[in-house]
Amino acid sequence: MQRTVKESISRAKNYYKNHGDPVHDFSHIQRVVNNAKLIARHVEYQNPELIELAAYWHDVARTKGLEDHEEPGARMARQDLISRGFGDKTANLVYEAIRSHRLSDRPVSLEGQIIRDADKLDFISVERWKKGLQAKQYDYLLAMLTKLEEFPATLQLPHSKQLYAERLPKFMKYYESIKHQLPS
């Protein structure tokens, strides 16, 4: 089964090869994967491969130009897993983890909570903000900034809140150094 997990992850990675959105590029995906692994390890999640798989697939539908990408991406991942011989249970766990990762979502499954929190933690990634500034995606950055006011209350897992608290000072220092570059 490990080989098929790697093959599915490889397929997900291929979607990002020519994806031109600098704030949802492959480096964003890698940060979400790393966040998800950290959170999963802390909650002693028993199937870290499944979390890694869902993290790689979580934004795949964005590469198709879909702003409302959660549900279509979840279906794409589920279909890929079924085509590789995964059972419905595993495919449905990944589907559920991906389909509810919007900021306003409140996933009920642990997998969904991990993926959503891992994705939202990237709101305060200095690398992501640097890429957004370089690409002059001011509207997107300003929208993310207003959403930060909802943090950390929107993060569901205690370890996610802890990671946010640890990372926020670095982000705020960076933000203070660049806020003059953003339109008012």
Stockholm file with secondary structure:
# STOCKHOLM 1.0

chainA/1-184         MQRTVKESISRAKNYYKNHGDPVHDFSHIQRVVNNAKLIARHVEYQNPELIELAAYWHDVARTKGLEDHEEPGARMARQDLISRGFGDKTANLVYEAIRSHRLSDRPVSLEGQIIRDADKLDFISVERWKKGLQAKQYDYLLAMLTKLEEFPATLQLPHSKQLYAERLPKFMKYYESIKHQLPS
#=GR chainA/1-184 SS CHHHHHHHHHHHHHHTTTCCCTTSSHHHHHHHHHHHHHHHHHTTCSCHHHHHHHHHHTTGGGGGTCSSCHHHHHHHHHHHHHHTTCCHHHHHHHHHHHHTCSTTCCCCSHHHHHHHHHHHHGGGCHHHHHHHHHTTCHHHHHHHHHHGGGTTTTCCSHHHHHHHHHHHHHHHHHHHHHGGGSCC
#=GC SS_cons         CHHHHHHHHHHHHHHTTTCCCTTSSHHHHHHHHHHHHHHHHHTTCSCHHHHHHHHHHTTGGGGGTCSSCHHHHHHHHHHHHHHTTCCHHHHHHHHHHHHTCSTTCCCCSHHHHHHHHHHHHGGGCHHHHHHHHHTTCHHHHHHHHHHGGGTTTTCCSHHHHHHHHHHHHHHHHHHHHHGGGSCC
//
